[in-house]
Amino acid sequence: MPTLLIVHHTPSPSTQAMFEAVVSGATDPEIEGVDVVRRPALGATVSDVLAADGILLGTPANLGYMSGAAKVFFDTVYYPCLDATRGRPFGFYVHGNSDLSGTVRGIESITTGLGWEKAAAPVLVTGEPSKDDLAACWELGATLGAGLMP
């Protein structure tokens, strides 16, 4: 069964709401035959990434960059997964209170190095997530999940 790995860092109510919307989309009953695995960024392992057929990352933007937890995740899995995960579909969402560009640039730089393929546009939210923002998170999760259906 294909596996979607959701790696997240959810330290705030806003990132928690976005995470829950992503999970709801990925686990929609119309998406069949896909196992959705959720891991906090500091708990995700090389084995989790190697076992995943697609990856979805969620992080806050902290001081112009992804969270330390998200960076530790990438630092942990980068070299062990470098060749084995090329071409894997991925997506991501970011929440912050101001400029998100450094976070987006960092994620895109690392995932380009890994050779992962962006399967959907990222969801980028500044401030309190709106109903439309949460719907976009749901759609992101559903898109990644449906893209892995057998």
Secondary structure, 3 states (H helix, E strand, C coil): CCEEEEEECCCCHHHHHHHHHHHHHHCCCCCCCCEEEEEECCCCCHHHHHHCCEEEEEEEEECCEECHHHHHHHHHHHHHHCCCCCCCEEEEEEEECCCCHHHHHHHHHHHHHHCCEECCCCEEEECCCCHHHHHHHHHHHHHHHHHCCC
